[in-house]
Structure formats: structure tokens, C-alpha cells
């Protein structure tokens, strides 16, 4: 009894413990290793088997413990432990199939080895798996003697029989149209086998593979037949592991609908091998049980069924605006199914609804729609949209909408035709017309504006406009205030059609501004409408704006490039178009006393005739105005009196610078405006007349050209080749007049006539305008005269004289008084040919220190002191006035007079040789050295020519004497050892005195003496005769004649020596200057 109790107690303790360990074995492969315990290793004698082998011969698996561990002694007898063992054997795939199979596993111990356990799977069980199974055995420590701690799990593989499965989009509701369009994919997926890509790539083999696609009549599927002899690389692809073949169908001409069976021959794939470790590899044993070639896979092609959609429900504007009613539409599909699995897809459905009109109103509805308004829970063929309340919805007619279902919202690739539906507008009246929504006070006062009342989903009574009571009731729907009587009496009401009534407003006397109210509810209950039910009650208004910003737009021919000549000949128009005002009906008569004023900026008034052409338009036609002429552009201001206007109450309407009148003017330029007689004589100067705001006519005549000059006595005889016209430019090239001369000069002013201008050739009357800056001046022949022309040397030295120069027909440049360069330029015109160094001293001093004073046409040069100025001969100065010192003359002026500066006259002349003999020092002491001058005479004999000619035994010598003109006689004497031979001549041959001598002895001396007309010796020369021809000259290199101060000769030894080289002492005279 006690043993039984103990046994029961053990069971009470052990079985819950087993249960807990079982839980741990399920949760974790191993238990936690206790301190000091070791890991127990289990080994299997086999790493794999196949489902086919299990079915045919079963499977024996041996589990062997390592490290000397042994299986529990009661593992075979204890049912719980056996169950723990079986529960620890777990499959990762096809678990149900494994659970069924492992129930038949038998467990045995090796009778000779307690470390080995034998598990046997029986054969003949028809074990079928669709995937390779990885079987894991998690040995629970309770199955091992002495609680080993952690036990390493072990596993083995059961390879499924090689098989084929079908996948791809071909399996998803394929219809015939899908095949015809192309794009469907057939996926043939192999297990434990691979496709032979190289084999299939051959077109012949590919064709054979296509033969395995058969229809229900066992014939080749027509789509596969169509693919034959095509490049397989374009339609066939493979997964990376080559276990899946993907056939992407192009668009094909297929007509078959039904079951397509695919049964692939063994040639097109290779069953995989597995090695002893249970790993698939190129080497090893082929997996058994190939069912690929013997197992067909199938897919179905359905006949095309046109998907359609029906829309159920009615939408009314009034219901959508009603807060109580909840309108809805239901969209029912036929031959298609909805796929609205997300919020985004529901929003896409709402976006697929588009308004064909009144899109702003649809947007009001759409703004309140969301995915929560879509109910798709009824079934997959039906969707309902519940429409929210939109109180401010306002339709002007039925709103038409379309819904185009995107394919993403349907379960299959189908196309639902676009559907139309509408929202029926609530019956109402709409206001439009020229009076809506705003008209001005002027518009209301003058009448003519229209109000159009258009019904929506309603009809006007046929007599609404002709029946007085109904017409007035219609008009009373508007609040006309004090103008109601005039409107009721005079408004023109017409029923245009069943839906439209037009009110043409009459003119009213009241100057009303504000809002004219309209209440649509006033149209109901008065037999104005065919139906009053559901008619929208709403208030509207027409704004009548007060007018206080009157203005005018100015147009017409006068506003487009008009000039003063146009105004003068008249006919141009000025059109005044009023804004925010209108003309009085009788402006023609009012304008006679209160005229519109057209006035230029310089107060020239333009006259016109006025015509009222409309309520807001008046035309002013300009009169002919011969006196109108402008010299500069002018803007025209327009002043309109209030008496001519209907609305404006105070102050005239002023339009400043309404348009511009351009002044036709001309200006003169060119090189011929300021001329000298020389310019006229030479010609080629130009006059350019440039028009502003007009052009010259092309065929301008010579006669017209001449009329442009103010004087008839022109120096030029123009021809057509002397001028040219280029639009607004007339260029005149002045011809040469070589004989022209004028003493006092001439001037001409230029003008032009309007008949010389393009488009004004026939203008009447002829108007003449002056050319601006149009004066052509011709100066007289300029000259200059000198005041005092003779000066003594002492005058220049003392600086107590002036040189006065007076111009005729020219003027001095006033800046010569201070301008050093001008002074220098003038003095360069003072030219000497003798004693240039001496004059240079004087000229330089005058330019630097002289005082130049201009008084009108006279220039006075006050000479400064020039003590260093000294001359030995009278100095003659030629004068030319350069143009650079003149202000209005372009040529140098040569002065006909010359200046003469004289040396001091010598008195009491005596022979210088005689004075030397009598005592020069005493003479100096007597008269003073500063008063004594030496006179050096001029050399009269210029040259002496000798020629020797041999004639037989005789020699002839010819002597020619070249002398100044005042030498009247020459005497030639030959001095030789034989005596003297003298000859005299008063006749010149070739301007020379000529003598002929024969047998002239060598070493003879030739003496020449010349006399003046008083038979006084004036020069002589002695020369030694030489053989042959010879020229003798006693002339110094520079002239030496003149009056020298004795002081200069005594202090300048070289000067005296030079004189004595050419003169004897007897030739020189001495005397005093006072």
C-alpha cells in the first residue's frame, strides 16, 4: 500500500515536471546549462532522405549520444518519454503531413549499445510534401540518463519529389482579351530541378516546349503555336536559381478560351543531386521520385465579359443643401470587382469624378468629401458615396459629371466605360444683363440697360410680359424707390422664350445711386411661373454707382501727328468720348454760347464745328484758319462747360494736353552760313535746311529754291545739280563764282513755303515760314591799313611810339590784348629780308612787353623800350595780318603798306682816311664818340668776268663788268710792264659793261672804275690777271654797306676787320648825327 502511495506521489511530482520540461523544449531547444555540466552531443547516421524513398522503403535513423551518455533506461517503456521524443522531432514545411507520418515512427534501442537509439519510418504511407522539409530533433535532457544538461539539436532533410507548379499573372482571372493584348506571364516553378536554359534557347527545342501547352482538345494552344519560331530570348526569362521559367506573352492573335494544360517533357529540365551531407550539389545522388514530366499544370482562359457599371440614385441640389436629407449614389459593377482596400484608393475614386461644367460648385462639394463618405462594405461589386451637406451650393443649371474609374481601383485589369451622372439644379431665377451687377448713375438715368431674368428648371407663364398685372408684379420684385412709377410705366419687358425675360430700363429723371434690391420669392404665388414648388428664395441687388469721376477720351484725325499747317487748312477731327457722363441732346445750340474751348499752351484758339454723334460722343471738325502758325510744338487743352453735360454739376471738365500740334519748323546748318568772298569764288560750301515735323517734296524746283533766299540778287546761279532732297533735309552745295567781289558784304535770310513740302504742294493759301538761324552772311574783302609807317631807329630804342593797324570788313580777336600766342602770331606777320637778327630782337621785345589795345576795328601796339635794337641800314618791314588773330574772317590779310625804320642821317661827311691822318682822337674829343658814325658805301661792282681766246698768233681778252643799275659808265685799265691800256664803256650788253683787249701780258693788273650819272666814282676794283677764264668778286658774304657808329667799330674789331677786307679807308666816310 505504501509503495502504491509512493508511486502515486512520484507521478504527482514527475508528470508536472515532464510537462514543464516539454514546454521548455517547445520554447527553447535546450535548457540552461547548470554550473559544471557539459554539453551532450547527438549524431545521426544519415543527413537526408526523400519522400519517394520513404514511401517505397521507409527510413531508419540512428541517434547516437556522445561523451559516454546513455539513453534513459525507460525511454521505450515510459509512454510520456516516448511522446516527448516524438514531439521534439519538428518539420519546418508541410507540418501537417509530418505530424501524420511521425505517429507511425517506431523507437528501438540498440540492444548492444545503450548510446544508440533507432527510429524507423515505415514505407507505403504515400507521404506527400510540396516543399523540402528540414526535420529538427531537439533532444530533451529527460530522455538521457543522469540529466546531461544542454543537448545539441540535430536535423536531417526530407527532399520532396521533384515537381512543377504554376504561377504568374496567367493564374489571375485571365480572359481572352488579356492574351490578345499581351503582358500576361506564365511562371513554371520547379522543385528539386532546374530548367535547362541552354537546351531551351534553341528554337527547335523551344518549339517542342511550346507543344506542351495544349488546349482542351489536346491540340497545341493557339497562342503557343503563334510563338513558334520566334526568338525565345524575347519571351523567356529565368530566376537566378534557374528553378523558375517565366514566359511573358506578347500580344497574340488568339481565339481560344478554356483550360490550357502544360506538361513539360524530361528533356527541358534536370533533377538536382544531393550529397551525403544532405546538400544539393553537382555531384551526389539524384533526388528520387520525379513527378514533373508526369504532372500537368493548368490555367483557365475565360471568355471576355464586358465589365459595366450602373449608377443608382438621384442627386438634387436642394437635397445636398438640406441639412436633414442625405443624398447618395451607388455604383454597381457587372463582370468586375472593386478593390478599395485603402483610404488612398477611396480618395482616388473621388478624384475620378470630374465636373463638365460649374467646376467651382463641384469643388465646394468635393472639399467636403472624404474617404469616410465611401461605403464599400456591402460586397465587392458595390460602392456607395454618401454626399455631405453643402449649404452654399448654387447651380445655374443642372451640373453634369463624369466618372472614369482607374484600373487600380478594380481587382483585375479591366476597363469600365466612362459614366455620366448629374446633379439636378433647384428651380431658381438668375439675373444677368448689361445692368448687372453694377451700372453707373448715368446709365440708370439715361436708360437702355437690360436686366435678363433666366429661369432654371422652371418656365415663365406665356403672358408674363403682355399681361399688365403680371408684368408689373414682375417689375415690383425689384425695389425702384422714387423711380418705380417711371419704371412701371416705361420699362420694356419681353418674354424672349420659355425661360428668359428681358427688362430694358427706361430713362428716369431721378439721379438715384445705391442698391436696387431684388427678391426672387416675389415671383411665386402671382401666376408668373408655371410651377412654384421648390423655387429658391433669394435676394439679389443691382448696384447703381454715383458718378463723380467724369473724364473724356480724345481721338480723331487731329490726335494723330497733326501739325500747325494741318490746323491752318482745317478739316481735321477731334472726337470727345465721355466717360461717366453724357452729352445734352442739344449741345449744338448750347455750344454757341457756352462753347468747348480748344486752346494751345500759348493761348492760340482753334475753331471748329460740333456734332453730337451719340449720348457720349461729340465730333469737332476744325475750320480753316490761315492765321494759325506755330514756332514750337504745342499741347492743346480742352475745356468742356458743365452746361453741355448731363451729370457733371460743378466746374468745367478739363482735359489737359488732349493732343499735340507739332510746329513745322526749319533750321539752317552747314559750312556756308558765314562766308567770305573767297568762299564764294571757290564754291563747295554747303547749306543744310532741316525740317521738323514735315518733309520736302521730292521734285523741288530751282525757282522754288531761289525763293527761299530773301534777296533776288543772289551771287549763285543754281542748277538742279547744286541741291538734293532727302526727306526732311535739303542740302545745297554752293557753286563757285570766280568773279564774285563785294566791298561791303551781303546777307540773306532763308524761309520756306508750305507748297515746298510733301503733302502740302497744293495748299492754299501759300504760307511762308522763316528758317530758324537762317541767315547767310557774306563779308566784304577785308583789308588793313597802318597809321604811322616811318620810324627812326631811336624811336624803337626809346619805346615812345605806337604801331596802329585798322581793319576793314574784318574784326580783331579781342583776346589778342592778353593772349601771348595771338601776339606772337601777329608779329610773325611782320617780315624783314635784311638785318633779321636785329628785327628778331625787336619783335620778341614787342611780343613780351608791348601793350596791345583793341578799339573796334583798330589795334594799337605800344612799343616798349628796346635799347639793344641797332641797325646799320634802313629796315623795311612787310606786314601780313594772320587769320588766327581775326574773329570773323578766315583768310590772312596782306597789308599794302610797309613799315620803315631809318638809321640816323650823317652830317658833315669827311673821308675817314683824312680824319685818321689829321687825328681821329682829337676828332672824337671834339664831337663825342656817341655822335660819330662811319658810312660804308654799297658795293656797286658785283662781278668781273675775264675770258681769254687764242686767234692765230694773237690772244684776245674779254672783260665783262656786272654792276648795279645806277652805275652809268665803266672804265677798264690794263696795267702791265709795257704800260697802260684804258677803255671806257657806257653801253651794257646782257646787263654787263664789256671790254676787249689783245695781247694782255701775264701778271698784268686789271682796274675797273664805275661812275654814276653825275660822273662821280662810285666803286673800283683791282685784280691780277690770270691765264684762262676767271670770275672776280669783291662782294662780302653779307652786305656791309650802311651807317655804323664809330663806337661799334672800335669795340667790335672783327666787324671793322671784315669791312676793311672789302673796302679801303678812302672808301669810308665819317660824320656826325647832329
Phi, psi and omega in degrees: 000315179295326177296320179295318179298320179295320179297317178296321180298320178298318177296321179299324181275317191285316184297317174297324179297317177300318181297318179296317180294326177296319177299314179299322181293334178281321182283316184228139181298332184224161172268166179292137181282126178285160181299132177086354181272161181247164178274132179265131182255135176246135177241152177248146179277347179224144181260345181200169167206181178235157178299323181295319179295320179300316182293325185273322187223004180077187183207127179249128183234129181252128179253118184241130179274142178257175175064028176073010179284153179231152177291153180302143185295334183252021184298334180267335185264336182271110184300324181295318181293323178296322179292324177299320179296313182294323179294334182281351180264108192237138176258146179269342179230156178043052187298324181296318179298320180292319181298324178292319185289319188288348175296336182265007179289132175257144182243129179225153172259149173288118185296342182255354185213105183286358176272356185241132179241138185246122177251131184236123173261124185286159177271174174073021181264358182052054183283118183240125175228148182262350180223156173295138183253133172259112184262121180250134178246112178260093184292124177279135181304335182293344180276357183242138181297145175065029171042080189287353186088227183284137178240129181289128178289155178231160178212162172215168186243139171249111180278126178293160177295134177309128186210171183234141175228159183252137176214192179095173184292347179297339183273356188252092173045053180283130175244166185302323181298328177297320180293320182291324179283333183085168177108341178290147182239129174259118178252118176255107188256124181260144172247128180061032175202160179230149178286143178269086186301317183298321181291318184290332185297334177293130186300321180299315179292324178298319177300319179296319177300320179295333178295340181281358174266107186239151177271184184293342178266013179071008174271167180291133177305132186298330177292320178292322178298323181291337181276348183298148180064019172257163181289115181297335181295341181273342183238339186251134173220171186225155170287164182302326182271003178065015180270348180235130174255128181245120179251104180268115186282127172282180174297127186228148177274081184245145179233006185271132172233129182152199182274133173250124181255137180238117178231108191270125177294159183298338185297336191265000179213168178230127178289140185279156179257155177227137181269182186295340179274002180078025182247134178291129181207174180292329178257163180122198185257135180296137179294133186274160172090033182303119178242011186292304185292338183264358184242108177284149170246154188222150170221163186242135174250117183271154173295146180298133175235118185292118177286138179226166178220134176250138179253122182247136178120164180229135178250127177242139178304316183296328179289320180295328180279342182282131182283348183263314183287141178238090181288152179209159174233140177244131181251109183254130181262146169239132180062029175200163181224145178286152174224071182254067188272355184219164176299320182298320180292324177294321178292327176295324176299316179295322179293338181284353177268121182236139177276133177279341178206173179047048187296332178293326179287322176297325179296326176300318179291314184297327180299336181260354178275144175213180182297336180289343178278356183254125179248114181238025187269346185296302174197174186279007176249004189220133177225138179240133174252120177265120186272135181281171177280131177230092188293329184267016175294135180214106181261137178267352173193176177301134179271126179257130182234159176230149176234124181241100188288120174294146182296336181295343183267003181242152187291330180237167181285079181235164182238120177266127178302149178297133182249150179244144171209173186216164172245117185285126181289146175289140176305132184196175175240139179245137180259136174209194180111175185287344177274351185258146348272354184223138168225159183274165176303322178295315179301316182293321183291317184275346179076182178100342177287154183241148171239122181253122179255111184249124180275145174245122180054040174203173184221140175287147170298147188295336183250023183297332180262336185266333178279122186302314182297313181295319181298315181291324176297321176298314181293329181286352171295344175258148177263106186263355180057226186288351180265005187300317183299316180296320181293315181297326184279325193242350181296140179263111183249127180229136173271100185291317176203189184301337189247352189231134171234134180244129176251121174260118186288141177274169171289140180232155182275334183286134176271065185283145169217144182140209182251130169266112185277148176227131179240114184293335180295342178288350179275345183265154177076011182230021177058034175268332183247151177293322180224133179261348187294137178062012182292133187287127174268123183203146177259142176223175181207157173244125182272125174255106185276136175293147182254117177217013180230054179297145177208179180215146174254129184254122176227193180111170184293336180288344183267002183244091174054051177272149176232176186294333176292324177296315179298321183297320182272349172076181178095345179286157183241146172237117181256122181254114179252116183282148171239133180062030175195174178214160181280146169298151185292337184244046184295334181298318180283321180295324184296341179294326181252333178236072189283154167289132183256124172252112186225137178283171181298332179259026170067031170270125184269142180249125182268158187198173170242132186256143176223130176277113183260342175197180180302328186244002186233134173229141181247128177251120178257122187288136174283162170293136184218087185299331186278353184282120179209141181236149174251351175209159182301145180225142171269143180258126176260142181242129178241120182250116179295150180295336181298340181270353189248147181279326189255311186302132188255322186227136177078134180296154175277117186253125175244101180278145180050049182296321173202170184245138171252117181277142177272127174279110181230168178219148177230152183251138175214184178114179184272357186254020182281323178239108189243156170248160179306325178299324178297319179296318182295320182279326182078191175079356174287155186238147169240129180240117176259119183248122178274146169248130176069025175194170177228148174289148173288155187288327187259049180295129184270164177297321180298318178294323178299316182295328180292348179287341182265138187291338182251143178278341183268071179279145176285345187256143173251089188292148168233171183296339180281353183269356182212159179213153181243130174227089182057255185265011182240128172248117181250122181248122175260109186294126180284161179286138174233085189300333185268004186293140176205144175210140180273315187255356180086171179219161172212150181226143170252141184258144172220176177216156181251150180297336180288350178274357187256149178296137181074002177233017186301325184254021181297144177217131000284169178284129180247140181245135178234143177285148173274126180296136184054037191264036179259131174251119182249137175239115180284158175286173178289120185281149175213168178221142179234149180261146175283258176288131183248344183245132181224146171275154178306321182294331178297317180293319182294321184279337179070034181248027179228166178229151173255122182249131180230126182241130183265150170236130181062029175201167181224148177286148168284114187300339183287353179297338179298328185237344186274113184297321182292325177294317178300313181298322180296318180296315184291338173294338177281354175269105191244133174241153177250357183222146179053049185296325180295320181295318180291328178299324178296315182293314183299316180297319180292319179297316181297324184278314190244354179289157181251122183255124181231125178260129176226093184068237182267006183250135175244127178248124178252110177276120184287138174276173174290131180228073185295337182279355180286123180211128179234156180250344177230157174303138184248121179260129184242117174275141187238131171230129178270115181287150182296338183292344179259009179253150184264336185220029181222137192255009183228156174290145179250118178272122182278131182287342179265166175223159177268144179231123177248120188259145173280162180294143177284140181265131178249156176055050181295140176221166177289132180296326179294319180296317182294323179297319181293322184277343177121096183293325182295318179297322181296319179295316181298328184286314187252345182091133186295331182289345182259001186259132177231151179251127179263120176257117185288162178281139174289121182271316180285120181272307182210152176235127182249132175238137181229131178250130181230132182264121177235098184066236179268358184256148176244124179253134179242125179254134178240127176241136182242121177259119185223165179299163186294330183280002171278116186262341182211146177230143178235128180245131181231131176259118178257123178217179181294337181276349180133203183239143173232122183241138176226149184235144180214133174243004181249136180258139172241121185057043178064021179227144170282134187236135178228146178233128178236149175245157177048052176285127182284147175300153179066019175285161178247135179256124178246130178238131176231132179243149184234152174272189185288349175262014179061033177260137178294127179244348176190155177211163182206139177238131180215144179279129180287144178229160179292150177082198182268145183208147175241128179246140176213132176257009182287134174290163180298323175236149181301138180245350182295151179147185183250114184252143172287139179302326181299317182294323180289323181287332183266343179243083186302324182294325179295313180296318179299318180296321180294316183289347174291333186245344183232147171272165179296331179292336180286338187269146178243152178230144179193186181244161181264358176208000000 
